[in-house]
Amino acid sequence: MERKLTIKEFLRVFDYIRSTGEQLNNRYKLGDIYAWHDYDGYTCWLNYKDVTVTLMFHGSLNVEYDKLANYSDFTHQCLAMLATNDKENM
């Protein structure tokens, strides 16, 4: 069974990409994952291939994807980023 990430974990991934990734115009990229936000920061997005995660201000979360394999790859990459971030902050 696929492990579901929480909004808090997705926000940690967003912050990790924003703080360590490469800035490209109004987006940040780390590996194959992009992260960006709207002008006031109330809505944030993560994107990998056909996977888009929308994180909204009041704790709402929307995950869209076409291929389950892409979503699985995406979640594995997110979990790896979280583990790396945890090791760096020990």
C-alpha positions in Angstrom: 0.0 0.0 0.0 1.3 3.5 -0.9 2.2 5.7 2.0 0.2 9.0 1.9 2.1 12.1 2.8 0.4 14.7 5.1 0.1 18.4 4.2 2.8 19.1 6.8 5.2 16.7 5.1 4.4 18.3 1.7 5.0 21.7 3.2 8.4 20.5 4.5 9.2 19.2 1.0 8.2 22.6 -0.5 10.4 24.4 2.0 13.4 22.0 1.4 13.1 22.5 -2.4 12.8 26.3 -2.0 15.8 26.6 0.3 18.1 24.1 -1.4 16.9 23.9 -5.0 17.8 25.9 -8.1 15.7 29.0 -8.7 14.3 29.2 -12.2 12.2 32.4 -12.7 9.4 32.1 -10.2 9.9 28.4 -9.5 12.4 26.3 -7.7 13.7 22.9 -8.9 15.4 20.1 -7.0 15.9 16.9 -9.0 12.8 16.4 -11.0 10.4 18.2 -8.7 9.3 21.8 -9.0 8.0 24.1 -6.3 6.3 27.5 -6.6 3.8 29.7 -4.8 1.4 32.5 -5.7 2.3 36.1 -5.1 1.2 36.2 -1.5 2.3 32.7 -0.6 -1.2 31.4 0.4 -1.1 28.7 -2.2 1.9 26.5 -3.0 2.4 23.8 -5.6 4.7 20.9 -6.1 5.0 19.3 -9.5 6.6 16.1 -10.9 5.7 14.8 -14.4 1.9 14.6 -14.4 1.6 14.9 -10.6 0.5 18.2 -9.1 0.1 18.9 -5.4 -1.7 22.1 -4.4 -1.3 23.2 -0.8 -3.7 25.9 0.3 -3.7 28.3 3.2 -6.3 26.8 5.5 -4.7 23.3 5.4 -6.4 22.1 2.2 -4.6 19.7 0.1 -5.3 18.6 -3.5 -3.3 15.9 -5.3 -3.8 15.3 -9.0 -2.1 12.7 -11.2 -2.7 10.5 -14.2 -0.3 7.7 -13.6 -0.1 6.0 -10.3 3.6 5.0 -11.0 4.5 8.7 -11.3 2.7 9.5 -8.0 4.6 6.6 -6.4 7.9 7.9 -7.8 7.0 11.4 -6.5 6.2 10.3 -3.0 9.4 8.2 -2.8 11.4 11.3 -3.8 9.6 13.4 -1.3 10.3 10.9 1.5 14.0 10.8 0.5 14.1 14.7 0.7 12.5 14.6 4.2 15.0 12.0 5.3 17.9 14.0 4.0 16.6 17.1 5.6 16.2 15.3 8.9 19.8 14.1 8.8 21.1 17.5 7.9 19.3 19.0 10.9 20.5 16.5 13.5 
